[in-house]
Amino acid sequence: MDDRPSIRVALNGRLVKSNSLIGGHFLNTDALQTYLKLCGIEFSTVPSNNHSSPTGSLPFLLPPISRTPLSTETPLPITSNKLEKWARDHGYRTQTEDQIDVRYDAYLSLLETQIRNAWLYALYLEPYNSVCVARRLYVEQSSSNTIVSKFLSHQLHMAAEAELAKYCPSIDMNSLYAEAERALEALSIVLGWNEWFFGRATPGLFDASVFAYTHLLLDSSMGWKEDRLVKSVQKWENLVQHRERILDRYSEPK
């Protein structure tokens, strides 16, 4: 039996259910928690804030404190971009460096630019989704005060616009969705009919990162009103099956 202590994952805001595969509706958090599940790493979640993070962003991982009586060292937090190396160094099942596909960075860029940009627009800037999805998930859980809620909604809107401005001086809805559609097609092609991306025998961090988007977009409980990006995912059967495969094998029974 593995007697390694559980790991804590620091999340933004409210406490997320311990050992939940999906956790909160934060993309980075979903990817991190899913990856821990895929690696067979037990963990619990704790609320935190950006000031506690070594990089100023969430989520991050808090390794277990050594059980050695003479040890006085407090382990440093592990940021999400160093998680795969940390898991490999500590003996959890993951891919070794020589198994990482040379195409990884190119396809990761599709996730972090084209698909993420369309996600930001769909969630925060589409009027119906902004009210029915983003406000419900982020604003209403933070405050019931009308003035505060309006302020928080405005902040989310402005933050999304600022983030998109880094990639496109003028925000063009049709262009954002078209680029995401092409990116999803590329992901579908590289996945093919393999179980996991890049033909791996076991799922890796890239599988978890793709799942973070596809799961939330295909989750009916999200309540998407403008569903153009949702339909773009539904178009690719193997991406839908990839999401279902992770849910079937790694989610906890209710």
C-alpha positions in Angstrom: 0.0 0.0 0.0 1.2 3.5 -0.9 1.6 5.4 2.4 2.7 8.7 0.9 0.8 11.6 2.5 -1.9 13.3 0.5 -1.0 16.4 -1.4 -2.8 19.7 -1.1 -3.8 21.8 -4.1 -4.3 25.5 -3.4 -7.2 27.0 -5.3 -8.7 30.5 -5.6 -11.6 31.4 -3.3 -14.0 28.8 -2.0 -13.1 25.4 -0.8 -13.5 22.8 -3.5 -14.6 19.3 -2.7 -11.7 17.1 -1.7 -10.5 14.6 -4.3 -13.0 15.9 -6.8 -12.0 15.3 -10.4 -13.7 18.3 -11.7 -13.4 20.7 -8.8 -14.2 24.3 -9.5 -14.9 26.0 -12.8 -11.3 27.2 -13.2 -9.5 25.9 -16.3 -6.0 25.7 -14.8 -7.5 24.1 -11.7 -9.4 21.5 -13.8 -6.3 20.6 -15.7 -4.2 20.3 -12.5 -6.7 18.2 -10.6 -7.3 16.0 -13.7 -3.6 15.4 -14.2 -3.1 14.5 -10.5 -5.9 11.9 -10.9 -4.4 10.5 -14.1 -1.1 10.0 -12.3 -2.8 8.3 -9.4 -1.8 11.1 -6.9 -4.1 11.5 -3.9 -4.8 15.1 -3.0 -7.1 17.4 -1.2 -7.9 21.0 -2.0 -7.6 24.1 0.1 -8.7 27.8 -0.5 -5.9 30.2 -1.2 -5.1 33.5 -3.0 -2.6 34.9 -5.5 -0.4 36.4 -2.7 0.4 32.9 -1.4 1.5 31.7 -4.8 5.2 31.7 -5.7 4.3 33.0 -9.2 1.4 35.1 -8.2 -1.1 32.8 -10.0 -3.3 29.9 -9.0 -3.5 27.0 -8.7 -0.3 25.6 -7.2 0.6 22.4 -5.4 1.7 22.1 -1.8 3.8 18.9 -1.4 3.5 16.8 1.7 5.7 17.7 4.7 8.3 15.0 5.3 7.5 12.5 8.0 11.1 12.2 9.0 11.3 13.3 12.7 14.6 15.3 12.2 13.4 17.1 9.1 12.7 20.8 9.6 12.4 21.8 6.0 9.1 23.1 4.6 8.6 22.0 1.0 8.3 24.8 -1.5 5.1 25.1 -3.5 5.1 23.5 -7.0 3.6 25.7 -9.8 1.5 24.0 -12.5 4.2 24.3 -15.2 6.6 22.3 -13.0 4.1 19.6 -12.0 4.9 17.0 -14.5 8.6 17.1 -13.6 7.7 16.9 -9.9 5.5 13.9 -10.4 8.2 12.1 -12.4 10.9 12.9 -9.8 8.7 11.5 -7.0 7.9 8.2 -8.6 4.4 8.8 -9.8 3.4 7.2 -13.1 4.0 9.7 -15.9 5.8 10.0 -19.2 9.6 10.3 -19.3 11.3 13.1 -21.2 12.2 10.9 -24.1 8.5 9.9 -24.6 7.3 13.5 -25.0 6.3 14.1 -28.6 8.2 16.7 -30.4 4.9 18.3 -31.5 3.8 18.9 -27.9 4.7 22.6 -27.8 3.0 23.4 -31.1 -0.3 21.8 -30.0 0.0 23.3 -26.5 0.2 26.7 -28.2 -3.2 26.0 -29.9 -4.7 25.4 -26.5 -3.2 28.4 -24.9 -3.9 30.9 -27.7 -6.7 30.0 -30.3 -8.8 27.9 -28.0 -8.3 29.9 -24.9 -9.0 33.2 -26.7 -12.4 31.8 -28.0 -13.1 30.5 -24.5 -12.5 33.9 -23.0 -14.8 35.5 -25.5 -17.5 32.9 -25.1 -17.5 33.0 -21.3 -17.0 36.7 -20.5 -17.9 38.7 -23.6 -20.8 36.9 -25.1 -23.7 38.8 -23.5 -25.9 35.9 -22.7 -23.1 33.7 -21.4 -21.7 36.6 -19.4 -25.0 36.9 -17.5 -26.1 33.2 -17.3 -22.7 31.5 -16.9 -19.9 33.7 -15.8 -22.0 35.7 -13.4 -23.5 32.6 -11.8 -20.1 30.9 -11.5 -17.9 33.8 -10.4 -19.9 36.8 -9.3 -23.0 35.4 -7.4 -20.8 33.1 -5.4 -18.7 36.1 -4.3 -21.3 38.6 -3.3 -25.1 39.1 -3.3 -24.8 42.8 -3.2 -26.0 44.3 -6.4 -23.4 47.1 -6.6 -20.6 44.7 -5.8 -21.9 42.2 -8.4 -22.0 44.8 -11.1 -18.4 45.8 -10.3 -17.2 42.3 -10.3 -18.9 41.6 -13.6 -17.3 44.7 -15.1 -13.9 43.6 -13.8 -14.3 40.2 -15.5 -15.3 41.8 -18.7 -12.4 44.2 -18.7 -9.9 41.5 -17.8 -11.1 39.3 -20.7 -10.8 42.2 -23.1 -7.3 43.1 -21.9 -6.2 39.5 -22.2 -7.6 39.2 -25.8 -5.9 42.5 -26.7 -2.5 40.8 -26.2 -3.2 38.7 -29.3 -5.6 40.8 -31.4 -5.8 44.6 -31.4 -9.5 44.5 -32.3 -11.7 41.8 -31.1 -13.5 40.0 -33.9 -15.9 37.3 -32.7 -16.1 35.4 -36.0 -12.3 35.4 -36.3 -11.9 34.1 -32.8 -14.4 31.3 -33.3 -12.9 30.4 -36.7 -9.4 30.1 -35.3 -10.7 27.9 -32.4 -12.5 25.7 -34.9 -9.3 25.2 -36.9 -7.4 24.5 -33.6 -9.9 21.9 -32.5 -9.7 20.2 -35.9 -5.9 20.0 -35.5 -6.3 18.5 -32.1 -8.8 15.9 -33.5 -6.4 15.0 -36.2 -3.4 14.5 -33.9 -5.5 12.4 -31.5 -6.9 10.3 -34.3 -8.5 7.1 -32.9 -5.8 6.7 -30.2 -7.0 6.7 -26.6 -4.6 9.4 -25.6 -2.8 12.2 -27.3 0.4 11.5 -29.2 -0.2 7.8 -29.0 0.7 7.5 -25.4 -0.1 4.4 -23.5 -1.3 6.4 -20.5 -2.8 10.0 -20.4 -0.6 12.9 -19.6 -0.7 16.6 -18.8 -1.7 17.4 -22.4 -4.8 15.1 -22.1 -5.7 16.8 -18.8 -5.3 20.3 -20.4 -7.6 19.4 -23.4 -10.1 17.9 -21.0 -10.2 21.1 -19.0 -11.8 22.8 -22.0 -13.8 20.0 -23.6 -15.4 19.0 -20.3 -16.6 22.4 -19.3 -17.8 23.1 -22.8 -19.8 19.9 -23.1 -21.0 19.9 -19.5 -24.8 20.7 -19.7 -24.8 22.0 -16.1 -22.7 25.0 -17.3 -25.8 26.4 -18.9 -24.2 27.8 -22.1 -26.7 30.1 -23.9 -24.5 31.0 -26.9 -23.1 27.6 -27.8 -21.0 28.2 -31.0 -17.8 27.0 -29.3 -19.7 24.1 -27.8 -20.8 22.9 -31.2 -17.3 23.3 -32.5 -16.2 20.6 -29.9 -19.2 18.4 -30.6 -18.2 18.3 -34.3 -15.2 16.1 -33.5 -16.4 12.7 -32.2 -12.9 11.6 -31.0 -12.6 14.7 -28.8 -16.0 14.0 -27.3 -15.0 10.4 -26.7 -11.6 11.5 -25.2 -13.6 13.5 -22.6 -15.9 10.7 -21.9 -13.0 8.3 -21.5 -11.4 10.4 -18.8 -14.8 10.8 -17.0 -15.5 7.1 -17.1 -12.1 6.0 -15.9 -11.0 8.7 -13.4 -14.1 10.4 -12.0 -15.3 9.3 -8.6 -18.6 7.5 -8.2 -21.4 9.7 -6.9 
